[in-house]
Structure formats: structure tokens, C-alpha cells
Amino acid sequence: MVGLVHSRRNLLADGVADSRTNGGLSTLGVEVVEELNRLGLIIDVSHLNDAGFWDLMDLVKSPVIASHSNCRAVCSHPRNLTDDQIQALAQRRGVIGINFAPSFIHPVNATIERLVDHIDHIVDVVGPEYVGLGSDFDGISSTPERLNDVSQMPRITQELTRRRYSEAEIRQILGLNHLRIFKQVLQ
């Protein structure tokens, strides 16, 4: 799996933190994406800006993931995906891994319930086959209600159960959706 940028501009593309130019993929970035397609690697869009995201969608041949991104319709953060982006990822059989960073969940009150609101939104927009967990444990200093490590993950399962997700849907969200992509791309 390869991420083209990490929030700031590099030789391949503009990251989400570089919104002044609204540049997308560079010529070198296009060449790299074409080589990644040839090699059969998974491309991660989580830190690309919107223009780079759409450039990538025009080029990609296999499923794309957003390893740790949420929904802009639920929380207006530039790292979160728009509904159009969520639909584009689903059309390519990709997965959005929900990020646990409080600022991506809710501007004031990042709770487990608000985190699962992002899952609900993706399910409403494209279905349960396209959402997973992305955490970003190594990139954030605090998470909702001390969801700081995997020992607390059952709280997400409990909330999904409370919201009447089926066992099959919960399994998809907790890992089977990501496994589907890895199996497809690595064959």
C-alpha cells in the first residue's frame, strides 16, 4: 500500500494541507500512479487534496483505499471525504478506514457515538462493503473517550450492535472489507 503524500506538497502531488494552489498530481505523480497500477499496489488517498484525489481516480486500475479518513458531511474537516469521493471509492470497490482523531470526528465532542455516525453515513451513501477502521493510533495524541489502543475496540462493536448492524455487517466493518481488497490486489 502506498500513500502519495503526507498532507504537504511533495514531488508527486499536493497534500490536503496545501490548498492554496489546488494542484493535483504532478507529471511525476501520474508516472508513479501508472507504475503502481502496473505493480498492482494499493494506493491510499487519505492525505491527498481534492484535486489530487480526482486526478488519481482518473488513473487508477484497482481498488483504492482511504486508510484513515472520515466523512466531510458529518464533520467538515479537509482530511475527511466528500460524498462524491466516497461514491468514487465505492465504484472502484475501495474502503474508507474510519479515523479516530477527534478533530476528524466532531469539532467539539468526539465520542464513540459520533465516530459511529461516520460509519452510518458511509453505509447510507454506499453500503457497509466500503467502510472499515483506520484508527491512526500512531498519528494522534488523544482519541474519543480514551479509545487509545485496540483493547478499547469492543466499544465500537457494542455501538454498532446497539445500532442494529447485523453480525455480517459488523465483521465487514471490523476487517473483512480490508481483507477483500488485499486478497483481490495480491492475487
C-alpha positions in Angstrom: 0.0 0.0 0.0 1.4 3.4 -1.0 0.3 6.9 0.1 1.4 9.6 -2.4 1.7 12.5 0.1 1.5 13.2 3.8 -0.6 16.4 4.0 2.1 18.7 2.4 3.1 19.1 -1.2 5.8 16.8 -2.5 7.1 15.9 -6.0 4.1 13.7 -6.6 1.1 15.8 -5.6 -0.3 18.4 -3.3 -1.5 17.2 0.1 -4.6 18.3 1.9 -2.7 20.9 3.9 -1.6 22.7 0.6 -4.9 24.2 -0.5 -3.5 27.5 -1.9 -2.7 26.2 -5.4 -5.3 23.4 -5.5 -2.8 21.4 -7.5 -3.4 17.7 -8.1 -0.9 15.1 -9.2 2.3 16.3 -10.9 3.6 14.7 -14.1 5.9 12.6 -11.9 2.9 11.7 -9.7 1.0 10.5 -12.8 4.0 8.4 -13.8 4.2 6.9 -10.3 0.5 6.0 -10.3 0.9 4.3 -13.6 3.8 2.3 -12.2 1.8 1.4 -9.0 -1.0 0.2 -11.3 1.5 -1.9 -13.2 2.9 -3.4 -10.0 -0.6 -4.0 -8.6 -0.2 -2.0 -5.4 -3.0 -0.4 -3.4 -3.0 3.4 -3.4 -4.0 5.3 -0.2 -5.8 8.7 -0.8 -6.0 9.8 2.9 -3.6 12.7 2.6 -4.3 13.9 -0.9 -6.1 17.1 -1.6 -9.3 17.1 -3.5 -7.7 17.8 -6.9 -5.2 15.0 -6.4 -7.9 12.6 -5.4 -9.8 13.2 -8.6 -6.6 13.0 -10.7 -6.0 9.6 -9.1 -9.5 8.4 -9.7 -8.9 9.1 -13.5 -5.8 6.9 -13.5 -6.3 4.0 -11.0 -6.9 0.5 -12.2 -7.5 -1.4 -8.9 -9.3 -0.6 -5.6 -8.2 2.5 -3.8 -8.4 3.0 0.0 -8.6 5.9 2.3 -6.7 4.2 5.1 -7.7 6.8 7.8 -10.3 9.4 6.7 -13.9 10.2 7.7 -16.9 12.0 6.2 -17.0 15.7 5.4 -20.8 15.7 5.6 -20.6 14.6 9.2 -17.6 16.8 10.2 -16.3 19.5 7.9 -12.5 18.7 8.1 -10.4 19.0 4.9 -9.0 15.5 5.5 -12.5 14.0 5.5 -14.0 12.8 2.3 -17.0 14.3 0.4 -19.9 12.1 -0.5 -18.8 12.3 -4.2 -15.4 11.0 -3.1 -17.0 8.2 -1.0 -19.0 7.2 -4.0 -16.0 7.2 -6.3 -14.1 4.9 -3.9 -17.0 2.6 -3.7 -17.3 2.5 -7.5 -13.7 1.2 -7.6 -14.5 -1.3 -4.8 -12.4 0.6 -2.3 -12.6 1.0 1.5 -12.7 4.0 3.8 -11.0 3.3 7.2 -12.5 5.5 9.9 -10.0 7.8 11.6 -10.2 8.1 15.4 -8.6 11.6 15.5 -11.1 13.8 17.5 -10.9 16.7 15.0 -12.0 14.4 12.2 -14.9 13.1 14.2 -16.5 16.2 15.6 -15.2 19.7 16.2 -16.1 19.8 19.9 -17.5 16.4 21.2 -15.6 13.4 19.7 -17.4 10.4 21.2 -17.8 6.7 20.2 -21.3 7.6 19.1 -20.0 10.4 16.8 -17.3 8.1 15.5 -20.0 5.5 14.5 -22.0 8.4 12.9 -19.3 8.4 10.2 -19.7 4.7 9.7 -23.5 5.2 9.5 -23.0 7.9 6.9 -20.8 5.8 4.6 -23.3 2.9 4.9 -26.1 5.3 4.0 -24.2 6.7 1.0 -22.7 3.4 -0.5 -23.3 0.5 1.8 -21.4 -1.5 4.5 -19.0 -3.1 2.0 -16.9 0.1 1.7 -16.2 1.1 5.3 -13.6 -0.2 7.8 -11.5 1.0 10.7 -8.4 3.1 10.2 -7.6 4.3 13.7 -4.4 6.4 13.2 -3.3 5.4 16.7 0.3 6.3 15.8 -0.6 9.8 14.5 -2.8 11.2 17.2 -2.3 12.1 20.8 -5.9 11.5 22.1 -9.0 9.8 20.8 -12.7 9.9 21.7 -13.3 8.8 25.3 -9.8 7.3 25.6 -10.1 5.0 22.6 -6.3 4.9 22.6 -5.5 1.3 21.8 -7.0 -1.9 20.4 -8.2 -3.0 23.8 -11.0 -0.5 23.5 -12.2 -1.6 20.1 -15.1 -3.6 21.5 -16.8 -0.3 22.3 -17.2 0.3 18.6 -18.6 -3.2 18.1 -21.0 -2.5 21.0 -22.2 0.7 19.4 -22.6 -1.0 16.0 -24.7 -3.7 17.7 -26.7 -1.1 19.5 -27.5 0.5 16.2 -28.7 -2.9 14.9 -26.0 -3.7 12.4 -26.0 -7.4 11.5 -23.2 -9.7 12.6 -22.1 -9.9 8.9 -22.0 -6.1 8.5 -20.0 -5.8 11.7 -17.5 -8.4 10.5 -17.2 -6.5 7.2 -16.5 -3.2 9.1 -14.1 -4.7 11.6 -11.8 -6.2 8.9 -13.4 -8.3 6.2 -13.7 -5.3 3.8 -10.0 -4.6 4.0 -9.2 -8.3 3.6 -11.3 -8.3 0.4 -9.1 -5.7 -1.1 -5.8 -7.3 0.0 -6.9 -10.6 -1.4 -8.1 -9.1 -4.7 -5.0 -7.0 -5.2 -2.4 -9.5 -4.0 -3.7 -12.4 -6.2 
